[in-house]
């Protein structure tokens, strides 16, 4: 999200939380759903997590004074809410966690059929490998590498020092590389 777009969203939300909320949902619905899908691995769960996160955000915005809304960093704030919703769901029942939806990733159509099948197989294997990471490594890797957040944004979202986030991303990626030695041979 661009800084100008976020500033405009914050101003609209500060002026009229209910009226500006629709624009917030349109701006972030795909990113929040993708994050929830990466964490839960199930489209239905991801939809519920994203919807619940937006409902909680709406409730919070109605209670916040305008100056607090203007100071929000929307992306980390929304992702934090979604992460908390995901964690609450995991506590209630154990979700099958597969962070990447390999079936929706489309290989390059210019590749031949063999390469396309191999690409899908690699994505499925990566999804399985990421799902095997401890939650603190998986969350940091997904936020940094899949969602494209900066280390500072991930640190703010998780309430951790930036160095801890960097270490968790590094250790998570290192574990993926160790477990996926064969992937470097095919990609």
C-alpha positions in Angstrom: 0.0 0.0 0.0 1.2 3.5 -0.8 1.8 6.0 2.0 -0.5 8.5 0.2 -3.3 5.9 0.0 -2.9 5.0 3.6 -3.0 8.6 4.7 -6.2 9.2 2.7 -7.7 6.1 4.3 -6.7 7.2 7.8 -8.2 10.7 7.1 -11.5 9.1 5.8 -11.7 6.8 8.8 -10.9 9.6 11.3 -13.7 11.8 9.8 -16.2 9.0 9.5 -15.2 5.5 10.7 -18.3 3.8 9.3 -18.1 5.6 5.9 -14.3 5.1 5.5 -14.4 1.5 6.5 -15.6 0.3 3.1 -12.5 1.8 1.4 -10.3 0.2 4.0 -11.8 -3.2 3.3 -11.4 -2.7 -0.5 -7.8 -1.6 0.0 -6.7 -4.5 2.2 -9.1 -7.4 1.6 -6.9 -9.4 -0.8 -3.7 -8.9 1.3 -5.5 -9.9 4.5 -7.1 -12.9 2.9 -3.7 -14.0 1.4 -2.1 -13.7 4.8 -4.9 -15.7 6.5 -4.6 -18.3 3.8 -0.8 -18.5 4.2 -1.3 -19.1 7.9 -4.3 -21.5 7.9 -3.9 -23.2 4.6 -7.7 -23.5 4.1 -9.7 -21.1 2.0 -12.8 -21.3 4.1 -10.8 -20.7 7.3 -8.9 -17.8 5.6 -12.2 -16.2 4.6 -13.5 -16.4 8.2 -10.2 -15.1 9.7 -10.2 -12.1 7.3 -13.9 -11.4 7.9 -13.5 -11.6 11.7 -10.4 -9.4 11.5 -12.3 -6.7 9.6 -15.2 -7.0 12.1 -12.8 -6.5 15.0 -11.1 -3.6 13.2 -14.5 -2.0 12.6 -15.4 -2.3 16.2 -12.1 -0.8 17.3 -12.3 2.1 14.9 -15.7 3.0 16.2 -14.2 3.3 19.7 -10.9 5.1 18.7 -10.7 8.9 18.8 -9.7 10.6 15.6 -6.2 11.3 16.6 -5.5 7.6 17.3 -6.9 6.6 13.9 -4.7 9.2 12.2 -1.7 7.7 13.9 -2.4 4.1 12.9 -0.1 2.2 10.6 -2.9 0.3 8.8 -1.1 -2.7 7.4 0.7 -3.8 10.5 -2.5 -3.1 12.6 -4.8 -5.1 10.4 -2.2 -8.0 10.1 -1.9 -8.0 13.9 -5.6 -8.4 14.3 -5.7 -11.2 11.7 -2.8 -13.0 13.4 -4.6 -12.8 16.7 -7.8 -14.1 15.2 -5.8 -17.0 13.7 -4.1 -17.8 17.0 -7.4 -17.8 18.8 -8.8 -20.2 16.3 -5.8 -22.5 16.6 -6.2 -22.5 20.4 -9.9 -23.5 20.1 -9.2 -26.3 17.5 -6.2 -27.5 15.8 -6.2 -26.3 12.2 -4.4 -28.2 9.4 -1.7 -25.6 8.6 -0.4 -25.4 5.1 0.9 -21.9 4.4 0.8 -21.8 0.6 -2.0 -22.8 -1.6 -0.1 -24.6 -4.3 -3.2 -25.3 -6.3 -4.0 -21.7 -7.0 -0.4 -20.7 -8.0 -0.3 -20.7 -11.8 2.9 -21.8 -13.5 4.2 -19.7 -16.5 2.0 -20.7 -19.5 5.1 -20.4 -21.7 6.7 -23.3 -19.8 6.1 -26.8 -21.3 3.7 -29.2 -19.5 6.6 -31.0 -17.7 7.9 -27.8 -16.3 4.3 -26.7 -15.2 3.8 -30.0 -13.4 7.2 -29.7 -11.7 6.4 -26.1 -10.7 3.2 -27.2 -9.0 5.0 -30.1 -7.3 7.7 -27.7 -6.0 5.0 -25.3 -4.6 3.2 -28.1 -2.9 6.5 -29.3 -1.3 7.3 -25.7 -0.2 3.8 -25.5 1.4 4.5 -28.7 3.3 7.9 -27.5 4.4 6.7 -24.1 5.6 3.8 -25.7 7.5 6.4 -27.8 9.4 8.1 -24.7 10.8 7.5 -23.6 14.4 4.8 -20.9 14.5 7.2 -18.1 15.4 9.4 -18.9 12.4 6.4 -19.6 10.0 4.7 -16.3 11.0 7.9 -14.2 10.5 8.7 -15.9 7.1 5.2 -15.5 5.8 4.9 -11.9 6.8 8.4 -11.0 5.4 8.7 -13.2 2.4 5.1 -13.8 1.2 3.4 -10.6 2.4 6.5 -8.5 1.6 6.5 -6.5 4.8 9.7 -4.8 6.0 11.5 -6.2 9.1 10.3 -3.1 11.0 6.7 -3.7 10.1 6.9 -7.3 11.1 8.6 -6.4 14.4 5.8 -3.9 15.1 3.1 -6.3 14.2 4.5 -9.1 16.3 5.6 -6.8 19.2 9.2 -8.1 19.0 12.5 -6.4 18.5 13.6 -6.1 14.8 16.6 -8.3 15.6 14.4 -11.1 16.8 12.3 -10.9 13.7 15.4 -11.0 11.5 16.7 -14.0 13.5 13.3 -15.8 13.1 13.2 -15.2 9.4 16.8 -16.3 9.0 16.3 -19.4 11.0 13.0 -20.3 9.3 14.6 -19.9 5.8 17.7 -21.8 6.9 15.5 -24.7 8.1 13.6 -24.6 4.8 16.9 -24.7 2.8 18.1 -27.7 4.9 14.9 -29.6 4.4 14.6 -28.7 0.8 18.0 -29.4 -0.6 16.5 -31.0 -3.7 14.5 -27.9 -4.6 17.7 -26.0 -5.6 18.4 -28.7 -8.1 15.0 -28.3 -9.9 14.5 -24.6 -9.8 
